[in-house]
Amino acid sequence: MIENLSLKGHLAAGVPGTVDGMVQAHQKYGRLPWRELVQPAIALAPRAFR
């Protein structure tokens, strides 16, 4: 184990299936429209990598 490897820097990425898992959970249990649900993340994305 390399401490903090998955927490800091360019290697701190999500697991590829994470987004698909969120989509599937939303399809099964979600009540809000997907667009409304992810809009806060979309709004923050341009400021994430400066």
All heavy atoms as TSV, in Angstrom:
chain	resi	resn	atom	element	x	y	z
A	1	MET	N	N	0.842	-1.187	0.000
A	1	MET	CA	C	0.000	0.000	0.000
A	1	MET	C	C	0.884	1.247	0.000
A	1	MET	O	O	1.849	1.336	0.736
A	1	MET	CB	C	-0.881	-0.001	1.235
A	1	MET	CG	C	-1.794	1.166	1.313
A	1	MET	SD	S	-2.847	1.038	2.756
A	1	MET	CE	C	-2.717	2.679	3.359
A	2	ILE	N	N	0.543	2.176	-0.849
A	2	ILE	CA	C	1.235	3.454	-0.899
A	2	ILE	C	C	0.286	4.491	-0.301
A	2	ILE	O	O	-0.765	4.792	-0.874
A	2	ILE	CB	C	1.639	3.842	-2.332
A	2	ILE	CG1	C	2.537	2.759	-2.926
A	2	ILE	CG2	C	2.323	5.203	-2.338
A	2	ILE	CD1	C	2.847	2.958	-4.394
A	3	GLU	N	N	0.639	5.003	0.857
A	3	GLU	CA	C	-0.232	5.912	1.593
A	3	GLU	C	C	-0.603	7.135	0.765
A	3	GLU	O	O	0.243	7.753	0.109
A	3	GLU	CB	C	0.465	6.352	2.887
A	3	GLU	CG	C	-0.468	7.008	3.861
A	3	GLU	CD	C	0.176	7.200	5.226
A	3	GLU	OE1	O	1.028	6.388	5.607
A	3	GLU	OE2	O	-0.196	8.162	5.889
A	4	ASN	N	N	-1.879	7.483	0.779
A	4	ASN	CA	C	-2.458	8.655	0.099
A	4	ASN	C	C	-2.421	8.597	-1.427
A	4	ASN	O	O	-2.792	9.559	-2.078
A	4	ASN	CB	C	-1.805	9.951	0.572
A	4	ASN	CG	C	-2.136	10.264	2.008
A	4	ASN	OD1	O	-3.274	10.059	2.447
A	4	ASN	ND2	N	-1.172	10.732	2.755
A	5	LEU	N	N	-1.987	7.481	-2.008
A	5	LEU	CA	C	-1.903	7.397	-3.468
A	5	LEU	C	C	-3.266	7.621	-4.123
A	5	LEU	O	O	-3.363	8.288	-5.143
A	5	LEU	CB	C	-1.327	6.044	-3.903
A	5	LEU	CG	C	-1.120	5.863	-5.411
A	5	LEU	CD1	C	-0.077	6.858	-5.922
A	5	LEU	CD2	C	-0.682	4.450	-5.716
A	6	SER	N	N	-4.311	7.069	-3.535
A	6	SER	CA	C	-5.638	7.231	-4.135
A	6	SER	C	C	-6.356	8.489	-3.656
A	6	SER	O	O	-7.504	8.719	-4.025
A	6	SER	CB	C	-6.496	6.007	-3.813
A	6	SER	OG	O	-6.738	5.942	-2.423
A	7	LEU	N	N	-5.686	9.290	-2.850
A	7	LEU	CA	C	-6.325	10.484	-2.304
A	7	LEU	C	C	-5.797	11.788	-2.866
A	7	LEU	O	O	-6.492	12.795	-2.881
A	7	LEU	CB	C	-6.159	10.507	-0.774
A	7	LEU	CG	C	-6.740	9.310	-0.021
A	7	LEU	CD1	C	-6.385	9.411	1.450
A	7	LEU	CD2	C	-8.230	9.221	-0.223
A	8	LYS	N	N	-4.556	11.803	-3.313
A	8	LYS	CA	C	-3.937	13.053	-3.759
A	8	LYS	C	C	-3.285	12.882	-5.129
A	8	LYS	O	O	-2.714	11.850	-5.429
A	8	LYS	CB	C	-2.862	13.496	-2.761
A	8	LYS	CG	C	-3.405	13.788	-1.375
A	8	LYS	CD	C	-2.310	14.160	-0.422
A	8	LYS	CE	C	-2.863	14.399	0.977
A	8	LYS	NZ	N	-1.831	14.671	1.940
A	9	GLY	N	N	-3.351	13.934	-5.928
A	9	GLY	CA	C	-2.659	13.942	-7.207
A	9	GLY	C	C	-3.463	13.340	-8.347
A	9	GLY	O	O	-4.640	13.025	-8.225
A	10	HIS	N	N	-2.778	13.184	-9.483
A	10	HIS	CA	C	-3.461	12.731	-10.695
A	10	HIS	C	C	-3.927	11.279	-10.618
A	10	HIS	O	O	-4.755	10.849	-11.411
A	10	HIS	CB	C	-2.553	12.925	-11.910
A	10	HIS	CG	C	-1.393	11.996	-11.956
A	10	HIS	ND1	N	-0.296	12.157	-11.141
A	10	HIS	CD2	C	-1.175	10.889	-12.685
A	10	HIS	CE1	C	0.561	11.183	-11.377
A	10	HIS	NE2	N	0.058	10.398	-12.301
A	11	LEU	N	N	-3.407	10.516	-9.700
A	11	LEU	CA	C	-3.835	9.123	-9.556
A	11	LEU	C	C	-5.079	8.972	-8.683
A	11	LEU	O	O	-5.604	7.874	-8.526
A	11	LEU	CB	C	-2.695	8.272	-8.985
A	11	LEU	CG	C	-1.453	8.175	-9.870
A	11	LEU	CD1	C	-0.362	7.399	-9.170
A	11	LEU	CD2	C	-1.799	7.535	-11.202
A	12	ALA	N	N	-5.565	10.066	-8.132
A	12	ALA	CA	C	-6.752	10.034	-7.271
A	12	ALA	C	C	-8.004	10.102	-8.145
A	12	ALA	O	O	-8.681	11.104	-8.226
A	12	ALA	CB	C	-6.716	11.197	-6.286
A	13	ALA	N	N	-8.269	9.029	-8.830
A	13	ALA	CA	C	-9.421	8.963	-9.729
A	13	ALA	C	C	-10.428	7.956	-9.207
A	13	ALA	O	O	-10.083	7.046	-8.469
A	13	ALA	CB	C	-8.953	8.565	-11.116
A	14	GLY	N	N	-11.658	8.121	-9.609
A	14	GLY	CA	C	-12.698	7.179	-9.204
A	14	GLY	C	C	-12.579	5.866	-9.948
A	14	GLY	O	O	-11.929	5.771	-10.993
A	15	VAL	N	N	-13.198	4.870	-9.432
A	15	VAL	CA	C	-13.255	3.571	-10.091
A	15	VAL	C	C	-14.117	3.722	-11.330
A	15	VAL	O	O	-15.174	4.363	-11.269
A	15	VAL	CB	C	-13.854	2.523	-9.126
A	15	VAL	CG1	C	-14.021	1.180	-9.791
A	15	VAL	CG2	C	-13.012	2.427	-7.872
A	16	PRO	N	N	-13.729	3.152	-12.474
A	16	PRO	CA	C	-14.501	3.344	-13.706
A	16	PRO	C	C	-15.988	3.009	-13.582
A	16	PRO	O	O	-16.816	3.651	-14.197
A	16	PRO	CB	C	-13.812	2.419	-14.701
A	16	PRO	CG	C	-12.406	2.355	-14.223
A	16	PRO	CD	C	-12.506	2.399	-12.710
A	17	GLY	N	N	-16.342	2.037	-12.765
A	17	GLY	CA	C	-17.744	1.664	-12.636
A	17	GLY	C	C	-18.542	2.547	-11.700
A	17	GLY	O	O	-19.758	2.366	-11.562
A	18	THR	N	N	-17.906	3.521	-11.077
A	18	THR	CA	C	-18.602	4.366	-10.104
A	18	THR	C	C	-19.774	5.113	-10.728
A	18	THR	O	O	-20.888	5.102	-10.189
A	18	THR	CB	C	-17.629	5.376	-9.461
A	18	THR	OG1	O	-16.605	4.647	-8.809
A	18	THR	CG2	C	-18.327	6.273	-8.468
A	19	VAL	N	N	-19.552	5.751	-11.846
A	19	VAL	CA	C	-20.622	6.528	-12.485
A	19	VAL	C	C	-21.747	5.601	-12.921
A	19	VAL	O	O	-22.923	5.901	-12.715
A	19	VAL	CB	C	-20.095	7.357	-13.667
A	19	VAL	CG1	C	-21.232	8.069	-14.385
A	19	VAL	CG2	C	-19.069	8.366	-13.187
A	20	ASP	N	N	-21.402	4.463	-13.504
A	20	ASP	CA	C	-22.433	3.516	-13.917
A	20	ASP	C	C	-23.241	3.043	-12.713
A	20	ASP	O	O	-24.462	2.893	-12.794
A	20	ASP	CB	C	-21.828	2.322	-14.646
A	20	ASP	CG	C	-22.893	1.373	-15.148
A	20	ASP	OD1	O	-23.817	1.833	-15.862
A	20	ASP	OD2	O	-22.825	0.170	-14.832
A	21	GLY	N	N	-22.569	2.818	-11.595
A	21	GLY	CA	C	-23.270	2.411	-10.383
A	21	GLY	C	C	-24.248	3.478	-9.919
A	21	GLY	O	O	-25.371	3.172	-9.492
A	22	MET	N	N	-23.828	4.745	-10.014
A	22	MET	CA	C	-24.724	5.838	-9.633
A	22	MET	C	C	-25.916	5.921	-10.583
A	22	MET	O	O	-27.050	6.156	-10.151
A	22	MET	CB	C	-23.971	7.166	-9.609
A	22	MET	CG	C	-23.008	7.280	-8.449
A	22	MET	SD	S	-22.287	8.917	-8.303
A	22	MET	CE	C	-20.911	8.781	-9.433
A	23	VAL	N	N	-25.679	5.719	-11.879
A	23	VAL	CA	C	-26.770	5.743	-12.857
A	23	VAL	C	C	-27.764	4.623	-12.564
A	23	VAL	O	O	-28.976	4.839	-12.561
A	23	VAL	CB	C	-26.223	5.631	-14.298
A	23	VAL	CG1	C	-27.347	5.396	-15.297
A	23	VAL	CG2	C	-25.452	6.881	-14.673
A	24	GLN	N	N	-27.253	3.437	-12.306
A	24	GLN	CA	C	-28.140	2.306	-12.029
A	24	GLN	C	C	-28.932	2.513	-10.733
A	24	GLN	O	O	-30.123	2.198	-10.677
A	24	GLN	CB	C	-27.340	1.015	-11.971
A	24	GLN	CG	C	-26.844	0.596	-13.343
A	24	GLN	CD	C	-26.146	-0.744	-13.320
A	24	GLN	OE1	O	-26.507	-1.635	-12.556
A	24	GLN	NE2	N	-25.149	-0.891	-14.173
A	25	ALA	N	N	-28.273	3.037	-9.709
A	25	ALA	CA	C	-28.979	3.318	-8.453
A	25	ALA	C	C	-30.064	4.371	-8.678
A	25	ALA	O	O	-31.174	4.260	-8.146
A	25	ALA	CB	C	-27.998	3.787	-7.386
A	26	HIS	N	N	-29.764	5.378	-9.498
A	26	HIS	CA	C	-30.746	6.417	-9.793
A	26	HIS	C	C	-31.929	5.836	-10.565
A	26	HIS	O	O	-33.083	6.162	-10.282
A	26	HIS	CB	C	-30.106	7.552	-10.591
A	26	HIS	CG	C	-31.079	8.609	-10.973
A	26	HIS	ND1	N	-31.684	8.636	-12.211
A	26	HIS	CD2	C	-31.584	9.656	-10.281
A	26	HIS	CE1	C	-32.513	9.665	-12.261
A	26	HIS	NE2	N	-32.469	10.300	-11.110
A	27	GLN	N	N	-31.639	4.971	-11.528
A	27	GLN	CA	C	-32.725	4.364	-12.301
A	27	GLN	C	C	-33.650	3.543	-11.411
A	27	GLN	O	O	-34.854	3.509	-11.621
A	27	GLN	CB	C	-32.153	3.491	-13.417
A	27	GLN	CG	C	-31.530	4.292	-14.533
A	27	GLN	CD	C	-30.809	3.435	-15.551
A	27	GLN	OE1	O	-30.484	2.270	-15.310
A	27	GLN	NE2	N	-30.530	4.012	-16.711
A	28	LYS	N	N	-33.083	2.892	-10.424
A	28	LYS	CA	C	-33.873	2.023	-9.556
A	28	LYS	C	C	-34.569	2.795	-8.425
A	28	LYS	O	O	-35.726	2.532	-8.110
A	28	LYS	CB	C	-32.978	0.942	-8.973
A	28	LYS	CG	C	-33.727	-0.124	-8.225
A	28	LYS	CD	C	-32.834	-1.290	-7.880
A	28	LYS	CE	C	-33.642	-2.390	-7.193
A	28	LYS	NZ	N	-32.835	-3.566	-6.920
A	29	TYR	N	N	-33.863	3.761	-7.812
A	29	TYR	CA	C	-34.372	4.423	-6.609
A	29	TYR	C	C	-34.600	5.921	-6.752
A	29	TYR	O	O	-35.209	6.530	-5.871
A	29	TYR	CB	C	-33.395	4.219	-5.444
A	29	TYR	CG	C	-33.104	2.775	-5.138
A	29	TYR	CD1	C	-31.860	2.230	-5.429
A	29	TYR	CD2	C	-34.060	1.956	-4.555
A	29	TYR	CE1	C	-31.565	0.903	-5.144
A	29	TYR	CE2	C	-33.779	0.632	-4.267
A	29	TYR	CZ	C	-32.544	0.114	-4.567
A	29	TYR	OH	O	-32.268	-1.191	-4.293
A	30	GLY	N	N	-34.074	6.531	-7.808
A	30	GLY	CA	C	-34.080	7.991	-7.919
A	30	GLY	C	C	-35.458	8.587	-8.146
A	30	GLY	O	O	-36.334	7.981	-8.748
A	31	ARG	N	N	-35.615	9.784	-7.642
A	31	ARG	CA	C	-36.871	10.522	-7.825
A	31	ARG	C	C	-36.657	11.830	-8.581
A	31	ARG	O	O	-37.539	12.288	-9.287
A	31	ARG	CB	C	-37.502	10.810	-6.476
A	31	ARG	CG	C	-37.920	9.539	-5.780
A	31	ARG	CD	C	-38.628	9.818	-4.504
A	31	ARG	NE	N	-38.979	8.544	-3.877
A	31	ARG	CZ	C	-39.599	8.432	-2.744
A	31	ARG	NH1	N	-39.946	9.503	-2.079
A	31	ARG	NH2	N	-39.873	7.253	-2.240
A	32	LEU	N	N	-35.494	12.454	-8.395
A	32	LEU	CA	C	-35.196	13.692	-9.116
A	32	LEU	C	C	-34.764	13.362	-10.544
A	32	LEU	O	O	-34.192	12.307	-10.792
A	32	LEU	CB	C	-34.039	14.438	-8.441
A	32	LEU	CG	C	-34.281	15.014	-7.058
A	32	LEU	CD1	C	-32.975	15.579	-6.501
A	32	LEU	CD2	C	-35.340	16.086	-7.097
A	33	PRO	N	N	-35.002	14.277	-11.473
A	33	PRO	CA	C	-34.460	14.079	-12.823
A	33	PRO	C	C	-32.926	14.038	-12.746
A	33	PRO	O	O	-32.316	14.783	-11.968
A	33	PRO	CB	C	-34.936	15.317	-13.592
A	33	PRO	CG	C	-36.073	15.867	-12.792
A	33	PRO	CD	C	-35.804	15.496	-11.374
A	34	TRP	N	N	-32.306	13.174	-13.531
A	34	TRP	CA	C	-30.844	13.012	-13.513
A	34	TRP	C	C	-30.153	14.355	-13.734
A	34	TRP	O	O	-29.192	14.688	-13.067
A	34	TRP	CB	C	-30.410	12.003	-14.570
A	34	TRP	CG	C	-28.939	11.777	-14.610
A	34	TRP	CD1	C	-28.055	12.243	-15.542
A	34	TRP	CD2	C	-28.148	11.040	-13.659
A	34	TRP	NE1	N	-26.788	11.838	-15.241
A	34	TRP	CE2	C	-26.815	11.088	-14.098
A	34	TRP	CE3	C	-28.444	10.340	-12.505
A	34	TRP	CZ2	C	-25.796	10.477	-13.398
A	34	TRP	CZ3	C	-27.416	9.723	-11.822
A	34	TRP	CH2	C	-26.107	9.799	-12.274
A	35	ARG	N	N	-30.659	15.134	-14.671
A	35	ARG	CA	C	-30.057	16.433	-14.980
A	35	ARG	C	C	-30.030	17.343	-13.744
A	35	ARG	O	O	-29.037	18.002	-13.474
A	35	ARG	CB	C	-30.831	17.093	-16.115
A	35	ARG	CG	C	-30.274	18.414	-16.578
A	35	ARG	CD	C	-31.117	18.930	-17.747
A	35	ARG	NE	N	-30.562	20.115	-18.310
A	35	ARG	CZ	C	-29.671	20.140	-19.303
A	35	ARG	NH1	N	-29.257	19.029	-19.829
A	35	ARG	NH2	N	-29.216	21.278	-19.758
A	36	GLU	N	N	-31.116	17.381	-13.012
A	36	GLU	CA	C	-31.191	18.198	-11.800
A	36	GLU	C	C	-30.251	17.656	-10.723
A	36	GLU	O	O	-29.625	18.415	-9.981
A	36	GLU	CB	C	-32.628	18.202	-11.282
A	36	GLU	CG	C	-32.856	19.088	-10.090
A	36	GLU	CD	C	-34.297	19.077	-9.615
A	36	GLU	OE1	O	-35.198	18.749	-10.419
A	36	GLU	OE2	O	-34.526	19.402	-8.454
A	37	LEU	N	N	-30.140	16.364	-10.661
A	37	LEU	CA	C	-29.299	15.723	-9.662
A	37	LEU	C	C	-27.819	16.035	-9.857
A	37	LEU	O	O	-27.098	16.294	-8.898
A	37	LEU	CB	C	-29.527	14.210	-9.723
A	37	LEU	CG	C	-28.915	13.369	-8.646
A	37	LEU	CD1	C	-29.561	13.667	-7.305
A	37	LEU	CD2	C	-29.067	11.906	-8.991
A	38	VAL	N	N	-27.345	16.024	-11.100
A	38	VAL	CA	C	-25.916	16.225	-11.358
A	38	VAL	C	C	-25.540	17.672	-11.654
A	38	VAL	O	O	-24.360	17.992	-11.781
A	38	VAL	CB	C	-25.405	15.304	-12.498
A	38	VAL	CG1	C	-25.572	13.853	-12.122
A	38	VAL	CG2	C	-26.073	15.609	-13.810
A	39	GLN	N	N	-26.528	18.561	-11.753
A	39	GLN	CA	C	-26.239	19.968	-12.086
A	39	GLN	C	C	-25.235	20.633	-11.140
A	39	GLN	O	O	-24.351	21.352	-11.608
A	39	GLN	CB	C	-27.538	20.784	-12.161
A	39	GLN	CG	C	-27.329	22.214	-12.617
A	39	GLN	CD	C	-26.618	22.307	-13.956
A	39	GLN	OE1	O	-26.931	21.588	-14.886
A	39	GLN	NE2	N	-25.638	23.195	-14.040
A	40	PRO	N	N	-25.298	20.414	-9.821
A	40	PRO	CA	C	-24.286	21.036	-8.955
A	40	PRO	C	C	-22.861	20.604	-9.319
A	40	PRO	O	O	-21.943	21.426	-9.309
A	40	PRO	CB	C	-24.668	20.565	-7.554
A	40	PRO	CG	C	-26.136	20.325	-7.644
A	40	PRO	CD	C	-26.354	19.767	-9.029
A	41	ALA	N	N	-22.671	19.358	-9.675
A	41	ALA	CA	C	-21.341	18.887	-10.068
A	41	ALA	C	C	-20.910	19.506	-11.389
A	41	ALA	O	O	-19.741	19.872	-11.566
A	41	ALA	CB	C	-21.333	17.360	-10.179
A	42	ILE	N	N	-21.838	19.646	-12.309
A	42	ILE	CA	C	-21.536	20.275	-13.597
A	42	ILE	C	C	-21.120	21.726	-13.381
A	42	ILE	O	O	-20.165	22.213	-13.997
A	42	ILE	CB	C	-22.745	20.179	-14.541
A	42	ILE	CG1	C	-22.989	18.718	-14.919
A	42	ILE	CG2	C	-22.563	21.047	-15.774
A	42	ILE	CD1	C	-24.313	18.473	-15.630
A	43	ALA	N	N	-21.814	22.414	-12.490
A	43	ALA	CA	C	-21.498	23.824	-12.214
A	43	ALA	C	C	-20.125	23.980	-11.568
A	43	ALA	O	O	-19.419	24.953	-11.822
A	43	ALA	CB	C	-22.572	24.439	-11.323
A	44	LEU	N	N	-19.720	23.028	-10.731
A	44	LEU	CA	C	-18.436	23.113	-10.052
A	44	LEU	C	C	-17.252	22.658	-10.923
A	44	LEU	O	O	-16.115	23.050	-10.675
A	44	LEU	CB	C	-18.454	22.258	-8.775
A	44	LEU	CG	C	-19.302	22.805	-7.653
A	44	LEU	CD1	C	-19.395	21.768	-6.522
A	44	LEU	CD2	C	-18.731	24.103	-7.107
A	45	ALA	N	N	-17.512	21.829	-11.918
A	45	ALA	CA	C	-16.443	21.233	-12.716
A	45	ALA	C	C	-15.465	22.238	-13.327
A	45	ALA	O	O	-14.258	22.010	-13.274
A	45	ALA	CB	C	-17.041	20.344	-13.805
A	46	PRO	N	N	-15.905	23.348	-13.895
A	46	PRO	CA	C	-14.936	24.283	-14.495
A	46	PRO	C	C	-13.942	24.857	-13.468
A	46	PRO	O	O	-12.844	25.247	-13.818
A	46	PRO	CB	C	-15.809	25.403	-15.071
A	46	PRO	CG	C	-17.135	24.777	-15.284
A	46	PRO	CD	C	-17.280	23.776	-14.172
A	47	ARG	N	N	-14.337	24.909	-12.208
A	47	ARG	CA	C	-13.447	25.451	-11.172
A	47	ARG	C	C	-12.554	24.393	-10.537
A	47	ARG	O	O	-11.686	24.704	-9.745
A	47	ARG	CB	C	-14.278	26.122	-10.078
A	47	ARG	CG	C	-15.012	27.356	-10.585
A	47	ARG	CD	C	-15.740	28.041	-9.480
A	47	ARG	NE	N	-17.092	27.443	-9.443
A	47	ARG	CZ	C	-17.913	27.560	-8.429
A	47	ARG	NH1	N	-17.554	28.219	-7.361
A	47	ARG	NH2	N	-19.103	27.012	-8.469
A	48	ALA	N	N	-12.775	23.138	-10.882
A	48	ALA	CA	C	-12.057	22.041	-10.222
A	48	ALA	C	C	-10.596	21.950	-10.641
A	48	ALA	O	O	-9.741	21.580	-9.857
A	48	ALA	CB	C	-12.764	20.721	-10.509
A	49	PHE	N	N	-10.279	22.272	-11.895
A	49	PHE	CA	C	-8.924	22.118	-12.410
A	49	PHE	C	C	-8.377	23.458	-12.879
A	49	PHE	O	O	-8.439	23.803	-14.032
A	49	PHE	CB	C	-8.889	21.110	-13.561
A	49	PHE	CG	C	-9.251	19.742	-13.137
A	49	PHE	CD1	C	-10.520	19.245	-13.321
A	49	PHE	CD2	C	-8.317	18.935	-12.519
A	49	PHE	CE1	C	-10.864	17.973	-12.931
A	49	PHE	CE2	C	-8.621	17.667	-12.105
A	49	PHE	CZ	C	-9.911	17.183	-12.309
A	50	ARG	N	N	-7.866	24.209	-11.947
A	50	ARG	CA	C	-7.273	25.504	-12.300
A	50	ARG	C	C	-5.793	25.453	-12.121
A	50	ARG	O	O	-5.225	24.798	-11.375
A	50	ARG	CB	C	-7.847	26.600	-11.427
A	50	ARG	CG	C	-9.248	26.917	-11.835
A	50	ARG	CD	C	-9.706	28.158	-11.121
A	50	ARG	NE	N	-11.061	28.422	-11.561
A	50	ARG	CZ	C	-11.612	29.591	-11.522
A	50	ARG	NH1	N	-10.967	30.601	-11.065
A	50	ARG	NH2	N	-12.824	29.762	-11.922
